[in-house]
Amino acid sequence: MEEKKAKKQEIIETEIQMGTVHPAALEPYRVRFFVEDEIIKDAEITIGVNHRGIERIMEGLPVEKANMLTEKVCGICSNSHTWNSVRTAEKGLGVEVPDRAVYIRVIVGELERLHSHLLYLGHGCETLAHETFSMRVFYIRETVMELLGMIGGNRVQYGCSIIGGVRPRCELDDNRIQRLLDGMDLVEKNVADFADRFIHDSIVSSRITGTGYIPQEQAIKLACSGPTLRATGVKRDLRTDMYEYNNFDYDIITQDTCDVKAQLLMRVYEIFEAIKIIRQAIKGLPEGKITDRSWEMIDTDLIESYIEVPRGTLYHSYAIEDGKVRHSIIRTPSMSNIGAMQYACIDNHITDGQLCIVQCDPCFTCSDRAIEVYDRNNKKLDKSILKSNIH
């Protein structure tokens, strides 16, 4: 009797779509997972659901009004967008910001880093289906939100920076300074307690260790930034290039395991560094005014500004003509980190797909503003050509 020939194994690729609304996502976006035997072989993230055209709305607005509008780009990083937009104008107009205002900007910026990283940890725990840890983190975050509300008048969109300094309501008196110091003590203690419980939880550890691997060379190739890049061992933090941080001593945190665990630890350790910077800023807070309004509005060429925000590198640029904004471009960190989110999903189980995306701290709604410009021959124009056409 003839031996039966072995049947050729056929592998069938299945496409699984998640979104545009998904329980693990804070914002609307769509992800397509291409799966073989429940293992993700490729992933494609599509954004654009919540595009609001803010850059187009800014076109022709008075500069100070446009700066206020940038605060609406993102609810989590509202201060970062206003700060960088104001910073862009100050760079073009040659405005010198008072030292006291610079320190207050740093304090608010680091408070925003605290609340953003705590939101990330809370969302991460929720994605891991650990509601208890998630609620603990959001409870800790409340202290930071109250401090931001105290300084800016709002828990979200606190409108701190203006051209030449900060708003009068953001001045720090002795009472506010004491509340800040007490708040930092409380947050530091509670985060340390949470981190100890979280990292040593065997179920959590088994889920995050080795999951969502992004090797260093791939992170560099994909132009990642912020904690997403530093979690692969690259010691790059744009705050080292910002004059506002010249007087502060802090460590640039890195991890080398390149997985979800590394991303989570990045945020935990950066929380302690942010607290360190806030304490230094309070201790060294200079005397003097917080606003310089002696500058004059002039026309400028295209002005660019890069700053380090909780998710990475934030880019703002525009030109000023007759006191109005022209050719505004905003690029958020999540835009450059999308490639890493897609790559991180590969070779992971379908149940870890969203976790691999969430590890990079996506903020897709504020990324919905990238544009591509084509000429009449359907050829995409690069940045240098666009700059040469700005009058």
ZATOR-777928 format. One line per 4 residues: number of its first residue (from 1); their letters; for each residue x, y, z of N, C-alpha, C. Coordinates in pm, whole numbers, always signed. Atoms other than C-alpha are relative to their C-alpha. Layout:
residues N
NUM) a) X:Y:Z:X:Y:Z:X:Y:Z ~ ... .
END
This chain:
residues 391
1) meek) +86:-119:+0:+0:+0:+0:+89:+124:+0 ~ -80:-121:+14:+133:+334:-110:-16:+91:+121 ~ +2:-93:-114:+230:+574:+159:-67:+130:-42 ~ +73:-123:+33:-2:+873:+165:+96:+119:+5 .
5) kakk) -81:-121:+2:+161:+1199:+69:-51:+99:+105 ~ +39:-99:-102:+167:+1456:+343:-62:+121:-68 ~ +68:-118:+53:-72:+1738:+278:+82:+125:+27 ~ -72:-126:-14:+86:+2073:+218:-77:+93:+94 .
9) qeii) +65:-89:-96:+15:+2306:+509:-24:+137:-64 ~ +35:-128:+58:-167:+2617:+396:-21:+103:+112 ~ +13:-107:-100:-128:+2936:+598:-90:+109:-57 ~ +96:-101:+44:-417:+3176:+568:+15:+124:+86 .
13) etei) -12:-126:-71:-365:+3540:+660:-139:+61:+18 ~ +129:-60:-33:-660:+3702:+832:+18:+145:+40 ~ -5:-141:-39:-724:+4073:+862:-103:+26:+108 ~ +89:-36:-110:-870:+4193:+1190:+7:+151:+20 .
17) qmgt) +6:-144:-18:-982:+4552:+1222:-49:+36:+139 ~ +43:-53:-130:-1010:+4741:+1549:-17:+151:-16 ~ +28:-143:+11:-1161:+5087:+1569:-102:+24:-109 ~ -65:-118:-53:-1238:+5351:+1495:-23:+24:+150 .
21) vhpa) +22:-10:-145:-1371:+5313:+1850:+33:-135:+62 ~ -41:+124:-65:-1210:+5056:+2078:+14:+26:+150 ~ -6:-22:-146:-1230:+5010:+2458:+138:+35:+51 ~ -136:-26:-46:-849:+5024:+2488:+54:+133:-51 .
25) alep) -48:-125:+60:-823:+5349:+2290:-73:+119:+61 ~ +60:-122:-54:-879:+5694:+2435:-55:+88:-111 ~ +37:-84:+112:-930:+5841:+2087:-43:-86:-118 ~ +40:+78:+117:-1080:+5738:+1754:+114:-17:-99 .
29) yrvr) -93:+34:+108:-843:+5565:+1514:-27:-144:-42 ~ +20:+136:+48:-838:+5246:+1309:+133:-70:-14 ~ -120:+81:+18:-580:+4971:+1321:-41:-131:-68 ~ +22:+127:+70:-566:+4674:+1084:+113:-95:+38 .
33) ffve) -97:+104:-33:-392:+4362:+1214:-9:-111:-105 ~ -6:+111:+95:-281:+4103:+958:+59:-119:+76 ~ -28:+106:-97:-277:+3778:+1151:+14:-136:-67 ~ -14:+140:+37:-152:+3425:+1094:+2:-83:+127 .
37) deii) +9:+87:-118:-258:+3170:+1353:+7:+82:+130 ~ +14:-89:-116:-341:+3451:+1601:+125:+82:+31 ~ -122:-79:-17:+8:+3604:+1563:+0:+114:-104 ~ +1:-116:+88:+31:+3956:+1419:+125:-1:-88 .
41) kdae) -111:-4:+96:+246:+3965:+1105:+23:+139:-57 ~ -14:-138:+44:+181:+4325:+1012:-114:+81:+60 ~ +102:-88:-58:-16:+4625:+1136:-1:+131:-76 ~ +13:-128:+69:-147:+4943:+981:-94:+90:+80 .
45) itig) +79:-96:-77:-269:+5244:+1180:-44:+112:-91 ~ +56:-109:+79:-496:+5496:+1013:-61:+103:+93 ~ +59:-108:-79:-569:+5832:+1172:-70:+96:-96 ~ +69:-97:+84:-759:+6134:+1043:-147:+13:+32 .
49) vnhr) +143:-1:-35:-1097:+6064:+1202:-40:+132:+66 ~ +33:-118:-80:-1077:+6372:+1423:+74:+125:-50 ~ -71:-117:+55:-903:+6619:+1189:-86:+124:+13 ~ +76:-124:-25:-1007:+6974:+1282:+55:+119:-77 .
53) gier) -52:-106:+84:-790:+7183:+1050:+49:+122:+76 ~ -42:-113:-83:-636:+7396:+1324:+104:+88:-71 ~ -101:-80:+71:-340:+7503:+1110:-65:+91:-103 ~ +71:-83:+98:-578:+7628:+843:-76:+113:+69 .
57) imeg) +72:-103:-75:-783:+7815:+1103:+97:+108:+47 ~ -99:-96:-47:-464:+7979:+1231:+44:+98:-108 ~ -44:-85:+110:-388:+8119:+887:-73:+134:+0 ~ +58:-134:+2:-442:+8495:+900:-46:+52:+134 .
61) lpve) +38:-47:-134:-518:+8512:+1272:+112:+85:+60 ~ -104:-70:-75:-337:+8767:+1491:+82:-99:+82 ~ -91:+98:-61:-35:+8595:+1646:-46:-43:+139 ~ +37:+35:-138:-153:+8612:+2007:-130:-80:+5 .
65) kanm) +123:+78:+6:-497:+8481:+1914:+29:-141:-51 ~ -38:+132:+53:-340:+8199:+1712:+69:-83:+109 ~ -66:+72:-109:-123:+8108:+2012:-103:-62:+95 ~ +106:+52:-86:-438:+8068:+2221:-68:-120:-64 .
69) ltek) +66:+110:+70:-587:+7842:+1954:+82:-129:+8 ~ -84:+122:-5:-289:+7602:+1967:-26:-81:+126 ~ +32:+71:-124:-396:+7515:+2321:-107:-105:-23 ~ +110:+94:+29:-694:+7334:+2164:+47:-120:-81 .
73) vcgi) -52:+114:+77:-468:+7098:+1967:-12:-127:+83 ~ -3:+120:-84:-443:+6859:+2262:-38:+36:+144 ~ +39:-25:-138:-612:+6844:+2601:+105:-45:+99 ~ -102:+51:-90:-325:+6646:+2754:+123:+90:-1 .
77) csns) -122:-81:+16:-41:+6863:+2618:-35:+145:-37 ~ +44:-133:+40:-227:+7195:+2596:+107:+106:+29 ~ -104:-96:-35:+49:+7388:+2775:+120:-11:-95 ~ -115:+22:+89:+317:+7233:+2552:-20:+71:-133 .
81) htwn) +26:-63:+129:+150:+7359:+2235:+2:+152:+12 ~ -2:-146:-17:+93:+7710:+2369:+142:+49:+23 ~ -139:-38:-30:+448:+7725:+2506:+84:+4:-127 ~ -84:+5:+119:+604:+7619:+2177:-45:+103:-105 .
85) svrt) +49:-101:+93:+381:+7846:+1969:+46:+140:+41 ~ -49:-128:-54:+465:+8143:+2194:+151:+10:-19 ~ -146:+6:+15:+830:+8037:+2185:+41:+30:-145 ~ -26:-26:+142:+817:+8045:+1804:-4:+150:-28 .
89) aekg) +13:-145:+20:+694:+8406:+1805:+114:+76:+68 ~ -107:-67:-74:+950:+8509:+2069:+133:-12:-73 ~ -124:+22:+75:+1229:+8361:+1860:+7:+93:-121 ~ +2:-85:+118:+1121:+8553:+1551:+3:+149:+32 .
93) lgve) +10:-142:-37:+1051:+8881:+1731:+116:+46:+88 ~ -113:-36:-85:+1365:+8869:+1947:-39:+42:+140 ~ +50:-35:-133:+1173:+8880:+2275:+83:-69:+107 ~ -73:+57:-113:+1370:+8828:+2596:-97:-22:+116 .
97) vpdr) +97:+36:-104:+1160:+8646:+2855:+64:+18:+138 ~ -54:-15:-136:+1209:+8745:+3223:+32:-135:+64 ~ -43:+126:-61:+1389:+8480:+3429:-109:-66:+84 ~ +104:+56:-85:+1101:+8441:+3671:-107:-70:-84 .
101) avyi) +99:+61:+90:+862:+8370:+3384:+52:-132:-57 ~ -60:+123:+52:+1104:+8111:+3243:-14:-113:+102 ~ +9:+101:-106:+1108:+7926:+3576:-145:-47:+18 ~ +141:+38:-14:+727:+7934:+3601:-43:-87:-117 .
105) rviv) +29:+84:+116:+702:+7795:+3248:+53:-141:+19 ~ -59:+132:-25:+934:+7510:+3345:-83:-77:+103 ~ +81:+66:-103:+728:+7435:+3657:-130:-54:-60 ~ +126:+44:+62:+403:+7420:+3457:+27:-112:-102 .
109) gele) -35:+103:+97:+575:+7218:+3183:+26:-135:+65 ~ -29:+125:-70:+698:+6958:+3431:-123:-55:+72 ~ +128:+48:-56:+359:+6944:+3605:-81:-70:-109 ~ +71:+65:+111:+212:+6865:+3264:+64:-135:-33 .
113) rlhs) -66:+129:+21:+474:+6592:+3221:-47:-101:+105 ~ +49:+88:-106:+363:+6448:+3555:-139:-52:-32 ~ +139:+44:+21:-5:+6443:+3469:-10:-87:-126 ~ +2:+80:+123:+65:+6305:+3118:+54:-140:+25 .
117) hlly) -57:+131:-29:+287:+6023:+3243:-91:-82:+91 ~ +94:+72:-87:+37:+5935:+3515:-122:-46:-78 ~ +110:+42:+88:-240:+5930:+3256:+43:-122:-82 ~ -54:+112:+77:-20:+5698:+3048:-1:-128:+85 .
121) lghg) -5:+118:-87:+31:+5462:+3343:-140:-50:+32 ~ +138:+39:-28:-340:+5466:+3427:-64:-68:-120 ~ +54:+60:+123:-435:+5394:+3066:+66:-134:-27 ~ -70:+126:+20:-167:+5124:+3046:-55:-110:+89 .
125) cetl) +57:+99:-93:-307:+4949:+3353:-139:-43:-46 ~ +132:+33:+51:-653:+4969:+3201:+10:-95:-119 ~ -21:+88:+115:-524:+4809:+2879:+42:-139:+45 ~ -40:+128:-57:-371:+4536:+3094:-114:-67:+77 .
129) ahet) +120:+48:-70:-722:+4488:+3242:+20:-4:+151 ~ -21:-9:-144:-598:+4584:+3588:-63:+130:+51 ~ +75:-120:-37:-865:+4829:+3703:+46:+58:+134 ~ -42:-50:-131:-735:+4853:+4059:+121:+90:-12 .
133) fsmr) -118:-83:+22:-392:+4980:+3954:-36:+128:-76 ~ +39:-116:+79:-556:+5211:+3701:-64:+108:+89 ~ +67:-97:-88:-778:+5374:+3963:+98:+62:+101 ~ -101:-54:-91:-482:+5411:+4202:+81:+112:-66 .
137) vfyi) -79:-101:+71:-286:+5602:+3938:-82:+127:-22 ~ +82:-118:+23:-575:+5833:+3853:-25:+76:+131 ~ +12:-66:-130:-615:+5904:+4224:+126:+84:+29 ~ -126:-75:-19:-246:+6008:+4241:+1:+123:-91 .
141) retv) -2:-108:+100:-290:+6221:+3928:-85:+120:+42 ~ +88:-108:-42:-565:+6426:+4093:+76:+112:+70 ~ -81:-102:-68:-305:+6605:+4307:+64:+93:-101 ~ -64:-81:+104:-125:+6723:+3993:-102:+88:-70 .
145) mell) +104:-77:+68:-448:+6833:+3825:-46:+118:+85 ~ +39:-109:-89:-542:+7040:+4128:+105:+111:+3 ~ -107:-100:+1:-202:+7213:+4124:+0:+79:-131 ~ +9:-70:+128:-238:+7294:+3753:-118:+96:+1 .
149) gmig) +117:-88:-11:-584:+7435:+3824:+27:+120:+89 ~ -37:-109:-91:-441:+7643:+4107:+82:+107:-74 ~ -89:-94:+68:-177:+7801:+3881:-70:+69:-117 ~ +55:-56:+123:-368:+7847:+3557:-147:+33:+1 .
153) gnrv) +142:-26:-7:-729:+7859:+3668:-86:-110:-58 ~ +71:+115:+58:-824:+7539:+3481:+82:-125:+22 ~ -70:+127:-9:-741:+7173:+3527:+55:-42:-136 ~ -43:+27:+137:-712:+7143:+3149:+1:+133:-74 .
157) qygc) -13:-123:+77:-600:+7418:+2908:+11:+121:+95 ~ -23:-98:-104:-452:+7645:+3170:+58:+131:-52 ~ -39:-125:+64:-320:+7908:+2925:+105:+78:+74 ~ -104:-64:-82:+4:+7990:+3104:+85:+99:-81 .
161) siig) -98:-81:+74:+243:+8124:+2838:-66:+103:-91 ~ +32:-103:+97:+201:+8450:+2647:+131:+57:-51 ~ -123:-57:+54:+451:+8635:+2430:+62:+95:+103 ~ -70:-84:-98:+705:+8784:+2670:-7:-49:+143 .
165) gvrp) +5:+49:-138:+628:+8573:+2977:-117:-92:+27 ~ +117:+79:-39:+331:+8421:+3159:-111:+94:+43 ~ +115:-81:-40:-16:+8545:+3245:+10:+38:+148 ~ -6:-44:-141:-54:+8741:+3572:-58:-101:+97 .
169) rcel) +63:+96:-91:-280:+8470:+3717:+91:-117:+34 ~ -93:+111:-22:+14:+8227:+3699:+113:+36:+95 ~ -102:-40:-98:+227:+8421:+3948:-5:-93:+121 ~ -10:+92:-114:+348:+8207:+4239:+32:+78:+127 .
173) ddnr) -25:-63:-129:+310:+8353:+4588:+40:-108:+100 ~ -48:+95:-102:+423:+8189:+4913:-99:-114:+23 ~ +102:+102:-22:+94:+8002:+4957:+2:-104:-111 ~ -3:+93:+114:+106:+7853:+4608:+128:-83:+0 .
177) iqrl) -128:+71:-4:+471:+7761:+4646:-4:-113:+102 ~ +10:+103:-103:+399:+7573:+4968:-89:-115:-45 ~ +89:+105:+51:+111:+7387:+4805:+70:-86:-104 ~ -77:+75:+100:+340:+7289:+4519:+98:-97:+67 .
181) ldgm) -97:+85:-70:+606:+7156:+4756:-69:-117:+70 ~ +75:+107:-67:+350:+6961:+4960:-54:-100:-101 ~ +52:+88:+104:+198:+6823:+4641:+106:-91:-57 ~ -109:+82:+53:+534:+6703:+4512:+39:-110:+99 .
185) dlve) -29:+102:-102:+602:+6523:+4840:-101:-113:-6 ~ +107:+100:+2:+266:+6348:+4818:+7:-86:-125 ~ -7:+75:+126:+298:+6251:+4452:+120:-94:+0 ~ -121:+84:-4:+654:+6122:+4503:-21:-124:+85 .
189) knva) +26:+113:-90:+547:+5903:+4794:-98:-100:-62 ~ +103:+87:+55:+238:+5766:+4620:+47:-73:-126 ~ -51:+64:+122:+413:+5696:+4288:+101:-109:+37 ~ -97:+101:-43:+695:+5513:+4467:-71:-125:+52 .
193) dfad) +77:+113:-53:+440:+5295:+4646:-67:-77:-113 ~ +65:+65:+114:+248:+5227:+4324:+101:-80:-82 ~ -100:+64:+86:+563:+5146:+4125:+49:-130:+63 ~ -48:+119:-68:+681:+4898:+4387:-101:-114:-13 .
197) rfih) +104:+103:+12:+349:+4711:+4382:-16:-46:-145 ~ +26:+29:+141:+311:+4731:+4005:+109:-89:-60 ~ -112:+73:+61:+657:+4609:+3902:+14:-141:+57 ~ -18:+130:-64:+655:+4321:+4150:-125:-89:-9 .
201) dsiv) +118:+83:+23:+311:+4195:+4046:+35:-102:-109 ~ -45:+105:+92:+384:+3861:+3877:-85:-6:-127 ~ +88:+6:+118:+82:+3874:+3646:+33:+115:-95 ~ -34:-116:+82:+164:+4226:+3524:+137:-21:-66 .
205) ssri) -136:+18:+51:+534:+4141:+3486:+4:-99:-116 ~ +0:+101:+105:+463:+3832:+3275:-63:+53:-129 ~ +70:-55:+117:+240:+4036:+3043:+84:+105:-72 ~ -71:-112:+61:+476:+4331:+2982:+145:-31:-37 .
209) tgtg) -141:+34:+28:+819:+4162:+2974:+13:-69:-135 ~ -23:+59:+131:+934:+4094:+2619:-108:+30:-103 ~ +110:-32:+92:+608:+4221:+2466:+28:+133:-71 ~ -13:-126:+73:+611:+4490:+2195:+143:+44:-20 .
213) yipq) -143:-28:+11:+984:+4469:+2126:+29:+94:-118 ~ -45:-94:+103:+1131:+4766:+1933:+151:+16:+15 ~ -146:-11:-14:+1508:+4728:+1879:+48:+142:-25 ~ -52:-136:+8:+1722:+5039:+1905:+19:+46:-144 .
217) eqai) -25:-42:+138:+1827:+5043:+1539:-129:+28:-75 ~ +129:-21:+66:+1463:+5018:+1432:-63:+130:+49 ~ +55:-123:-56:+1358:+5300:+1667:+66:+122:-63 ~ -72:-111:+65:+1627:+5525:+1517:-43:+12:-146 .
221) klac) +40:+1:+141:+1532:+5424:+1162:-139:+59:-18 ~ +138:-48:+8:+1166:+5506:+1231:-16:+142:+54 ~ +0:-139:-49:+1263:+5850:+1372:-87:+19:+123 ~ +75:-13:-126:+1110:+5786:+1714:+58:+114:+83 .
225) sgpt) -49:-106:-90:+1139:+6052:+1982:-58:-21:+139 ~ +52:+3:-137:+1084:+6103:+2353:+25:-131:+71 ~ -17:+125:-75:+1042:+5813:+2597:-3:-124:-88 ~ +4:+114:+91:+962:+5579:+2306:+139:-31:-52 .
229) lrat) -137:+18:+47:+1316:+5632:+2175:+93:-36:+117 ~ -90:+23:-115:+1485:+5645:+2517:-18:-138:+62 ~ +23:+136:-51:+1327:+5309:+2611:+81:-104:-75 ~ -88:+92:+75:+1559:+5154:+2350:+147:+27:+29 .
233) gvkr) -137:-25:-41:+1871:+5293:+2517:+64:+124:-59 ~ -54:-122:+61:+1917:+5614:+2315:-15:+116:+99 ~ +2:-108:-99:+2011:+5899:+2550:-20:+134:-70 ~ +34:-121:+73:+1834:+6180:+2368:-124:+65:+60 .
237) dlrt) +108:-78:-59:+1621:+6443:+2543:+19:+145:-45 ~ -14:-133:+60:+1556:+6774:+2367:+7:+112:+104 ~ -14:-102:-104:+1544:+6957:+2700:+144:+46:+16 ~ -141:-39:-8:+1924:+6957:+2685:+33:+110:-100 .
241) dmye) -20:-106:+99:+1892:+7194:+2385:-86:+123:+28 ~ +89:-111:-32:+1634:+7422:+2547:+65:+90:+105 ~ -65:-92:-94:+1773:+7733:+2717:-73:+6:+133 ~ +78:-7:-125:+1493:+7715:+2974:+50:-99:+106 .
245) ynnf) -44:+104:-94:+1655:+7405:+3130:+149:+7:+32 ~ -145:-10:-21:+2015:+7529:+3143:+40:-1:+147 ~ -35:-13:-143:+2004:+7592:+3519:-48:-116:+86 ~ +56:+111:-78:+1854:+7259:+3620:+82:-127:-17 .
249) dydi) -75:+126:-3:+2018:+6932:+3715:-99:-116:+0 ~ +90:+115:+9:+1836:+6617:+3606:+66:-109:-83 ~ -53:+114:+74:+1910:+6272:+3468:-88:-31:-120 ~ +75:+47:+116:+1810:+6157:+3121:-18:-151:+16 .
253) itqd) +30:+140:-28:+1637:+5826:+3186:+1:-82:-129 ~ +4:+95:+112:+1695:+5534:+2949:-25:-141:+53 ~ +15:+142:-28:+1606:+5166:+2943:+58:-76:-118 ~ -63:+73:+110:+1758:+4890:+2734:-70:-130:-38 .
257) tcdv) +68:+125:+35:+1504:+4606:+2722:-93:+17:-120 ~ +71:-31:+126:+1310:+4778:+2439:-140:-58:-8 ~ +133:+60:+2:+973:+4629:+2541:-99:+86:+77 ~ +103:-75:-72:+650:+4738:+2712:+46:+34:+142 .
261) kaql) -50:-26:-135:+816:+4705:+3052:+93:+121:+1 ~ -92:-114:+9:+1087:+4950:+2945:-77:+131:-16 ~ +79:-121:+21:+826:+5199:+2826:-70:+44:+128 ~ +67:-33:-126:+637:+5181:+3155:+99:+54:+103 .
265) lmrv) -101:-46:-95:+953:+5216:+3363:+53:+139:-36 ~ -44:-132:+44:+1058:+5516:+3153:-86:+108:+65 ~ +90:-102:-54:+751:+5709:+3265:+9:+9:+152 ~ -10:-2:-146:+784:+5605:+3629:+123:+79:+44 .
269) yeif) -124:-68:-39:+1146:+5721:+3654:+0:+147:-42 ~ +5:-140:+43:+1078:+6039:+3456:-90:+83:+90 ~ +83:-71:-98:+809:+6130:+3708:+87:+53:+114 ~ -88:-43:-109:+1076:+6143:+3979:+94:+111:-45 .
273) eaik) -86:-106:+52:+1301:+6355:+3756:-77:+131:-15 ~ +83:-120:+12:+1015:+6597:+3687:-21:+65:+136 ~ +15:-53:-136:+957:+6633:+4061:+129:+69:+44 ~ -130:-60:-34:+1330:+6703:+4105:+15:+138:-64 .
277) iirq) -11:-128:+71:+1317:+6981:+3843:-93:+104:+62 ~ +96:-94:-61:+1006:+7139:+3999:+53:+53:+132 ~ -55:-44:-129:+1173:+7149:+4341:+116:+98:-22 ~ -111:-91:+29:+1484:+7310:+4192:-52:+136:-47 .
281) aikg) +56:-125:+52:+1272:+7568:+4008:-62:+84:+111 ~ +60:-73:-113:+1085:+7659:+4327:+110:+58:+89 ~ -109:-45:-86:+1404:+7682:+4530:+77:+117:-62 ~ -79:-103:+66:+1580:+7898:+4270:-83:+106:-71 .
285) lpeg) +89:-92:+69:+1276:+8102:+4160:+49:+144:+13 ~ -54:-136:-8:+1416:+8447:+4068:-108:+102:+37 ~ +91:-112:-23:+1261:+8771:+4183:-15:+77:-130 ~ +18:-85:+118:+1128:+9019:+3930:-133:-20:-67 .
289) kitd) +127:+4:+73:+852:+9060:+3677:-17:-133:-73 ~ +29:+126:+69:+683:+8772:+3496:-42:+23:-145 ~ +39:-30:+137:+598:+8951:+3171:+76:+121:-52 ~ -62:-115:+68:+783:+9177:+2928:-82:+30:-125 .
293) rswe) +86:-36:+112:+544:+9357:+2693:+60:+115:-82 ~ -64:-112:+70:+799:+9600:+2547:+37:-33:-145 ~ -37:+42:+134:+844:+9404:+2224:-92:+64:-104 ~ +79:-53:+111:+719:+9523:+1884:-25:-110:-103 .
297) midt) +35:+98:+103:+540:+9318:+1620:+66:+38:-133 ~ -66:-23:+130:+742:+9285:+1299:-29:-119:-90 ~ +11:+111:+94:+726:+9072:+985:+123:-90:+12 ~ -112:+94:-11:+941:+8759:+992:-7:-102:-113 .
301) dlie) -1:+118:+87:+1048:+8475:+769:-54:-117:+81 ~ +48:+119:-70:+950:+8121:+862:+83:-23:+126 ~ -66:+24:-128:+1032:+8058:+1232:-32:-142:+45 ~ +19:+138:-45:+1081:+7709:+1375:+40:-13:+146 .
305) syie) -34:+26:-140:+1083:+7584:+1733:-28:-146:+33 ~ +12:+138:-46:+1142:+7237:+1876:+12:-2:+152 ~ -13:+19:-145:+1078:+7144:+2239:-29:-146:+35 ~ +27:+135:-52:+1067:+6824:+2445:-127:+5:+83 .
309) vprg) +126:+9:-73:+714:+6741:+2562:-15:-143:+51 ~ +9:+134:-60:+588:+6434:+2751:+14:-117:-98 ~ -6:+110:+96:+561:+6223:+2434:+120:+5:-92 ~ -116:-9:+88:+873:+6347:+2257:+20:+140:-56 .
313) tlyh) -34:-128:+62:+967:+6623:+2013:-123:+64:-64 ~ +112:-78:+56:+705:+6888:+1934:+57:+111:-86 ~ -48:-99:+97:+756:+7110:+1629:-110:+99:-34 ~ +90:-107:+45:+588:+7444:+1558:+76:+91:-94 .
317) syai) -63:-100:+86:+660:+7683:+1274:-109:+87:-64 ~ +84:-90:+79:+499:+7984:+1110:+79:+127:-31 ~ -56:-131:+30:+584:+8319:+954:-99:+105:+51 ~ +86:-110:-45:+447:+8656:+1071:-2:+107:-109 .
321) edgk) +17:-105:+102:+308:+8907:+824:-113:+92:+45 ~ +99:-99:-48:+128:+9227:+936:-63:-45:+132 ~ +50:+43:-130:+95:+9076:+1283:-84:-125:-4 ~ +84:+119:+16:-79:+8766:+1148:+85:-123:-35 .
325) vrhs) -69:+127:+22:+22:+8401:+1127:-14:-44:-146 ~ +0:+55:+136:+118:+8256:+789:+71:-135:-2 ~ -64:+129:+28:+195:+7897:+687:+34:-77:+128 ~ -23:+73:-126:+157:+7733:+1029:+10:-150:-26 .
329) iirt) -16:+146:+4:+282:+7376:+1063:+25:-49:+142 ~ -18:+61:-132:+253:+7163:+1377:+23:-150:-20 ~ -24:+144:+5:+406:+6817:+1410:+16:-51:+143 ~ -1:+53:-135:+337:+6622:+1726:+89:-125:+8 .
333) psms) -86:+119:-15:+554:+6340:+1870:-64:-129:-50 ~ +66:+125:+39:+294:+6071:+1801:+6:-22:-150 ~ -9:+16:+145:+319:+6142:+1429:+127:-77:-38 ~ -125:+71:+31:+682:+6025:+1427:+11:-134:+71 .
337) niga) -5:+127:-73:+611:+5740:+1669:-96:-105:-53 ~ +97:+97:+54:+334:+5576:+1464:+70:-121:-61 ~ -75:+112:+59:+590:+5366:+1275:+43:-101:+104 ~ -42:+90:-108:+717:+5223:+1604:-119:-78:+55 .
341) mqya) +120:+69:-50:+362:+5141:+1717:-36:-116:-92 ~ +32:+107:+95:+304:+4941:+1399:+102:-112:+9 ~ -107:+101:-6:+641:+4765:+1422:-11:-83:+127 ~ +3:+69:-130:+593:+4678:+1791:-103:-113:+2 .
345) cidn) +105:+103:+0:+282:+4472:+1709:+46:-132:-62 ~ -40:+117:+79:+465:+4229:+1478:+55:-111:+90 ~ -39:+123:-71:+514:+3873:+1612:-54:-7:+142 ~ +68:+10:-128:+294:+3940:+1914:-141:-58:-19 .
349) hitd) +134:+58:+8:-35:+3768:+1994:-102:+111:-21 ~ +104:-98:+31:-350:+3944:+1875:-54:+68:+127 ~ +52:-58:-124:-457:+3997:+2237:+92:+108:+57 ~ -94:-102:-46:-145:+4211:+2292:+17:+114:-101 .
353) gqlc) -13:-101:+104:-193:+4423:+1980:-19:+142:+50 ~ +26:-135:-52:-347:+4723:+2152:+103:+41:+105 ~ -103:-29:-99:-94:+4698:+2435:+129:+48:-68 ~ -121:-40:+74:+190:+4724:+2181:-12:+143:-53 .
357) ivqc) +23:-136:+48:+34:+5043:+2044:+0:+99:+116 ~ +14:-89:-117:-51:+5197:+2381:+134:+26:+67 ~ -130:-17:-67:+307:+5146:+2506:+73:+126:-48 ~ -67:-118:+56:+419:+5435:+2278:-73:+129:+35 .
361) dpcf) +74:-118:-48:+171:+5674:+2447:-57:+82:-116 ~ +50:-73:+117:-21:+5767:+2130:-97:+111:+37 ~ +98:-108:-10:-210:+6094:+2101:-38:+31:-145 ~ +28:-7:+143:-369:+6055:+1759:-82:+122:-38 .
365) tcsd) +84:-116:+33:-623:+6336:+1775:+85:+123:-26 ~ -85:-118:+22:-350:+6598:+1808:+99:-21:-113 ~ -87:+26:+115:-157:+6428:+1526:-73:+19:-132 ~ +80:-11:+122:-441:+6479:+1278:+17:+136:-66 .
369) raie) -21:-127:+69:-279:+6773:+1103:+119:-6:-95 ~ -108:+12:+98:-3:+6638:+879:-58:+17:-140 ~ +48:-21:+136:-40:+6750:+518:+110:-31:-101 ~ -92:+19:+110:+123:+6659:+188:-45:+92:-113 .
373) vydr) +32:-96:+105:+141:+6921:-88:+58:-50:-132 ~ -41:+49:+132:+156:+6819:-455:-13:+113:-103 ~ +12:-98:+108:+217:+7028:-768:-98:-52:-106 ~ +97:+36:+103:+14:+7014:-1086:+33:-133:-69 .
377) nnkk) -42:+126:+60:+213:+6713:-1207:-7:-117:+98 ~ +18:+102:-105:+118:+6518:-892:+132:-41:+64 ~ -128:+25:-66:+472:+6545:-758:-1:+65:+138 ~ +3:-53:-136:+503:+6584:-382:+112:+101:+20 .
381) ldks) -98:-106:-25:+679:+6905:-279:+66:-22:+134 ~ -70:+17:-128:+947:+6880:-11:+6:+133:+75 ~ +0:-115:-91:+1009:+7119:+275:+75:+120:-57 ~ -81:-110:+51:+1278:+7324:+99:-75:+80:-107 .
385) ilks) +78:-68:+105:+1049:+7402:-197:-110:+83:+63 ~ +107:-74:-67:+766:+7504:+33:+54:+125:+67 ~ -59:-117:-65:+996:+7735:+230:+34:+109:-101 ~ -41:-98:+100:+1119:+7903:-88:-119:+75:-58 .
389) nih) +119:-65:+54:+760:+7991:-180:-72:+85:+104 ~ +60:-85:-103:+688:+8174:+146:+46:+143:-22 ~ -34:-140:+27:+675:+8548:+82:-37:+84:+122 .
END
